[in-house]
């Protein structure tokens, strides 16, 4: 939660001084559960989402490995107007990680599979099936990323994104300031 506050402050600082933002995404999402909810994970994550959404500087995102759930969006996913968003071919973009999805969606089927060995085999098969569906190639087909790049080309892709957005000007309706999530 402190990390989200720190990231929001960093984004606001860069935006205030017109410094472009480069996001290197490897985010398995936000923690879930009653303990982190009591600590205010939603409130802290909302600050970062707000900062990224209102930033008007050039924004470039590279999905390196994982882009799951709200973590994908808070790290400047497609919905938050990246000027360029690319991914490595091994990246995964999904609502949640394959293990968590299988454990939630197919829990009853796995429990009905029999002994522990059979359950583990079924779980592993399902995880592999889900993993195929969240590949960067599928994400590119759904326009969650602009392009897939070779990891060796990461630096040149970032430079290209910054050059494309060098003269970026975002006109927003005038207001004194936004209303921050508390």
C-alpha positions in Angstrom: 0.0 0.0 0.0 2.9 2.3 0.7 4.3 1.3 -2.7 1.1 2.5 -4.4 1.2 5.8 -2.6 4.9 6.2 -3.4 4.2 5.4 -7.1 1.3 7.9 -7.2 3.5 10.6 -5.8 6.2 9.8 -8.4 3.7 10.0 -11.2 2.4 13.3 -10.0 5.9 14.7 -9.6 6.8 13.6 -13.2 3.6 15.1 -14.6 4.1 18.4 -12.7 7.5 18.8 -14.3 6.6 17.4 -17.7 8.9 14.3 -17.4 7.7 11.4 -19.5 6.8 8.2 -17.8 8.1 4.7 -18.7 6.4 1.7 -17.1 8.2 -1.6 -17.0 5.3 -3.9 -16.1 5.7 -7.1 -14.2 2.7 -6.9 -12.0 0.9 -10.0 -10.7 -2.0 -7.7 -9.5 -3.0 -6.5 -6.1 -3.2 -8.6 -3.0 -6.7 -9.8 -2.1 -8.3 -10.7 1.2 -9.8 -9.2 4.3 -6.5 -8.3 5.9 -5.3 -6.1 3.0 -8.8 -4.7 2.5 -8.8 -3.6 6.2 -5.5 -1.9 5.5 -7.1 0.1 2.6 -5.6 -1.6 -0.5 -8.4 -0.2 -2.7 -7.9 3.3 -1.4 -4.2 3.3 -1.9 -4.4 1.6 -5.3 -7.0 4.2 -6.3 -4.5 7.0 -5.7 -2.1 5.4 -8.2 -4.9 4.8 -10.7 -5.9 8.4 -10.4 -2.4 9.7 -10.8 -1.8 7.6 -13.9 -5.2 8.5 -15.4 -4.7 12.2 -15.0 -1.1 12.3 -16.2 -0.7 14.2 -19.5 3.0 13.6 -20.1 4.1 10.9 -22.6 3.5 7.4 -21.2 5.2 4.3 -22.6 4.6 0.8 -21.2 6.5 -2.4 -21.7 4.8 -5.6 -20.4 7.8 -7.7 -19.4 6.2 -10.7 -17.7 2.9 -10.4 -15.9 0.1 -7.9 -16.3 -2.7 -9.3 -14.2 -5.9 -7.6 -13.0 -5.9 -4.1 -11.7 -2.1 -4.3 -11.7 -2.2 -4.2 -15.6 -4.3 -1.0 -15.5 -2.5 0.8 -12.7 0.8 0.3 -14.5 -0.6 2.3 -17.5 -2.6 -0.4 -19.3 -4.6 0.2 -22.4 -7.4 2.1 -20.7 -5.1 4.8 -19.3 -4.0 6.2 -22.6 -0.4 4.9 -23.1 1.2 6.5 -26.1 2.8 3.1 -26.8 2.3 -0.2 -25.1 4.4 -3.2 -26.1 5.0 -6.6 -24.7 7.6 -9.3 -24.7 6.3 -12.5 -26.4 6.5 -14.3 -23.1 4.3 -11.8 -21.3 0.9 -12.8 -19.9 -2.0 -10.4 -19.7 -5.2 -11.4 -17.9 -7.8 -10.6 -15.3 -5.9 -12.9 -12.9 -3.0 -15.3 -12.9 -3.7 -18.8 -14.3 -3.3 -20.6 -11.0 -5.7 -18.3 -9.2 -8.2 -18.5 -12.0 -8.1 -22.3 -12.1 -8.5 -22.6 -8.3 -11.5 -20.3 -8.4 -13.3 -21.3 -11.6 -12.7 -25.0 -11.6 -12.5 -25.7 -7.9 -15.5 -28.2 -7.9 -14.2 -30.1 -10.9 -10.8 -30.4 -9.4 -12.2 -31.6 -6.1 -14.3 -34.2 -7.9 -11.2 -35.6 -9.8 -10.4 -38.0 -7.0 -7.2 -38.4 -5.0 -4.5 -35.7 -4.6 -2.5 -36.9 -7.6 -5.4 -36.8 -9.9 -6.4 -33.3 -8.6 -2.9 -32.0 -9.1 -2.7 -33.4 -12.6 -6.1 -31.9 -13.5 -5.1 -28.5 -12.0 -1.8 -28.5 -13.9 -3.6 -29.3 -17.2 -6.1 -26.5 -16.6 -3.4 -24.0 -15.6 -1.5 -24.8 -18.9 -4.8 -24.4 -20.9 -5.5 -21.0 -19.2 -1.8 -19.9 -19.7 -2.2 -20.4 -23.5 -5.3 -18.1 -23.4 -3.5 -15.2 -21.7 -0.4 -15.1 -23.9 0.9 -11.8 -25.3 -0.2 -13.0 -28.8 -3.8 -13.2 -27.6 -3.5 -9.8 -25.9 -2.1 -8.3 -29.1 -5.1 -9.7 -31.0 -7.4 -8.0 -28.6 -5.4 -4.7 -28.8 -4.3 -4.8 -25.2 -0.8 -4.1 -26.6 0.3 -2.3 -29.7 3.1 -4.7 -30.6 5.1 -7.6 -29.5 8.8 -7.0 -29.3 12.0 -9.0 -28.9 13.4 -8.3 -25.4 16.6 -7.2 -27.0 14.6 -4.4 -28.7 13.2 -3.0 -25.5 15.4 0.1 -25.4 14.6 1.1 -29.0 10.9 0.5 -28.5 11.0 2.9 -25.5 12.9 5.5 -27.5 10.4 5.1 -30.3 7.5 5.6 -28.0 9.1 8.7 -26.5 9.8 10.1 -29.9 6.2 9.5 -31.1 4.9 11.4 -28.1 7.5 14.1 -27.9 5.1 16.9 -28.9 2.1 15.4 -27.0 -0.4 18.0 -25.7 -3.5 16.8 -23.8 -6.2 19.4 -23.5 -8.5 18.7 -20.5 -11.4 20.8 -19.4 -10.2 23.5 -17.0 -10.6 22.9 -13.3 -8.7 24.0 -10.4 -7.6 20.5 -9.5 -9.0 16.9 -9.5 -10.7 15.3 -6.5 -8.2 12.8 -5.1 -9.3 9.5 -3.7 -8.9 9.7 0.1 
